[in-house]
Amino acid sequence: MATQDIGVVGMAVMGSNLALNMADHGFKVSVYNYTPDLTEKFVKERPHENITGYYDLKEFVSSLKRPRKIMFMIMAGKPVDSMIDQLIPILEAGDIIIDGGNSYFGDTRRRYDYCKDHGLHFYGMGISGGETGARRGPSIMPGGNAATYAEIQPIYEAIAAKAGDGKPCCTYIGSDGAGHYVKMVHNGIEYADMQLIAETYLLLKYTGGYTNAEISQIFHAWNQGELRSYLIGIAADIFAEDDPAGGQVLDKIADAAGQKGTGRWTSIEAMRQGVDISLITAACNARVSSNAAGRKKAQAVITAPAGQALHNPEFVEAVRQSLYLGKIVAYAQGFSLYRSASDTYDWHLDYGKIASIFRAGCIIQAEFLNKITEAYEADPALENLIFAPFFLEKINANQASLRRIISLAVQVGTPIPAFSNALAYLDAYRSECVGANLIQALRDYFGAHTFKRVDEDGTFHHNWHEHYEK
Ligand SMILES: NC(=O)c1ccc[n+]([C@@H]2O[C@H](COP(=O)([O-])OP(=O)(O)OC[C@H]3O[C@@H](n4cnc5c(N)ncnc54)[C@H](OP(=O)(O)O)[C@@H]3O)[C@@H](O)[C@H]2O)c1
């Protein structure tokens, strides 16, 4: 009998915790995994009165009320296409497939059309918050057919994290791949946010001479103010964590960062869109270069500049202001990419709402996000977040600190590519001349690519060779 509200496919970390979250909110959940072991383990070890395990896909599908809602929490890529193809013959017109994995938005656009051709609705749903978020309330970014959103809305709004004002961190994002796109760029911002925090640690430790325990206290203090965020909070805990084997855990962790590639997707997509997200790209590159084969060798052969530690409160405050400014630039770049994508893919993204669903549940949740929502509510057509009065004031107030800490880091050889890119982005934006006139002249010289003039309308070519041959 079809009694179940939703089916979840994929009983690994995310799927099992989301199923429990749904069940806690009173929804009847059917669960299925393509190999039976995970389902068996889950229903045995974490039984719930609202959850029923299935080992046969047809029986799983038959258990669901119509229109059927089936959510995938499985590995992105081919497994998603394979599950869709297994379901198509046993689903009926109007049924809804929801892919909650970290799928590439281009794949989601293709699958949306593919399912539509088979009479099915397909949602690409960005989910952020990891295991705890899935269990207690994640940030949810659904993209798909607007007309059927009402069918899935009650479930996802119920299980989503709730922001300080009680509102669910779940909102309809846009058609086809919009939800996965917003999640992808969210991850790009997350890369930038984490890199800025990592560079802050380097500055305090190697330029400032602070111990891990002191840095923990500094981060705890910062987490009471405008920098309050999940990542600053957990970083404060990490700096204080002792290793049972002696010393501190952080100092025992190999200095080589991993990645699953969503930051890289964001950078590649920004290149395609022609949007400058240099800070986010710098964060991706920093993870790559942390794994560079020649690091040990370079350490031995490239001499380090001598420098003196700057152990004083003014330095710490300059770092704090720089971190805040870096965050502004990271979000300004991410939201510029949203703006461009919204036009390219005709998604009509609501930037204020996007910022509002990042306020809780997700990894980048921060006090700061309220200010982004307010900025877009005040001016939905905002060209760039840096022009919002609140952020502009911060940029102008904090830029001297950013310049100062970059100079200090450069002198003592502390690598801070994210901070440096934040400043380069702002300087390129505000400078009267960025040298593009010379680029155009060079292009016109060697390739007759033409140029525009500042004193006349039209397109021009100059006879450079004649001048050169003189
Ligand atoms: N972990 C996080 O913090 C997080 C946060 C947000 C989003 N996500 C995304 O959520 C999804 C699930 O993540 P996860 O960490 O729970 O699990 P995962 O390790 O990414 O994926 C494992 C799941 O995929 C299933 N699977 C593998 N190949 C399959 C196939 N050919 N057909 C059907 N199912 C297949 C596995 O089943 P078997 O075990 O039987 O092979 C298992 O249920 C992923 O797309 C992930 O990127 C993860």
The ligand as a Gaussian input file, in Angstrom:
#p B3LYP/6-31G(d) Opt

LIG

0 1
 N       29.211000      14.232000       3.271000
 C       28.846000      15.507000       3.246000
 O       29.159000      16.312000       4.133000
 C       27.982000      15.999000       2.124000
 C       27.375000      17.251000       2.228000
 C       26.534000      17.669000       1.227000
 C       26.329000      16.874000       0.118000
 N       26.948000      15.663000       0.020000
 C       26.672000      14.857000      -1.164000
 O       25.642000      13.933000      -0.820000
 C       25.821000      12.715000      -1.554000
 C       25.914000      11.583000      -0.572000
 O       27.044000      11.791000       0.260000
 P       27.525000      10.707000       1.329000
 O       28.761000      11.263000       1.933000
 O       26.383000      10.341000       2.183000
 O       27.826000       9.418000       0.450000
 P       28.922000       9.149000      -0.705000
 O       30.074000       8.449000      -0.099000
 O       29.185000      10.359000      -1.516000
 O       28.091000       8.148000      -1.616000
 C       27.842000       6.840000      -1.208000
 C       26.425000       6.450000      -1.537000
 O       26.257000       6.360000      -2.966000
 C       25.800000       5.034000      -3.250000
 N       26.211000       4.604000      -4.584000
 C       27.461000       4.460000      -5.054000
 N       27.427000       4.018000      -6.335000
 C       26.116000       3.868000      -6.663000
 C       25.439000       3.442000      -7.833000
 N       26.086000       3.098000      -8.937000
 N       24.084000       3.432000      -7.818000
 C       23.412000       3.770000      -6.706000
 N       23.993000       4.182000      -5.560000
 C       25.340000       4.230000      -5.542000
 C       26.456000       4.197000      -2.163000
 O       25.927000       2.928000      -2.077000
 P       26.929000       1.704000      -1.692000
 O       27.518000       2.040000      -0.364000
 O       26.089000       0.515000      -1.665000
 O       27.989000       1.677000      -2.756000
 C       26.161000       5.074000      -0.957000
 O       24.822000       5.005000      -0.552000
 C       27.077000      12.918000      -2.397000
 O       26.732000      13.367000      -3.677000
 C       27.828000      13.993000      -1.655000
 O       28.704000      14.730000      -2.480000
 C       27.737000      15.218000       1.004000

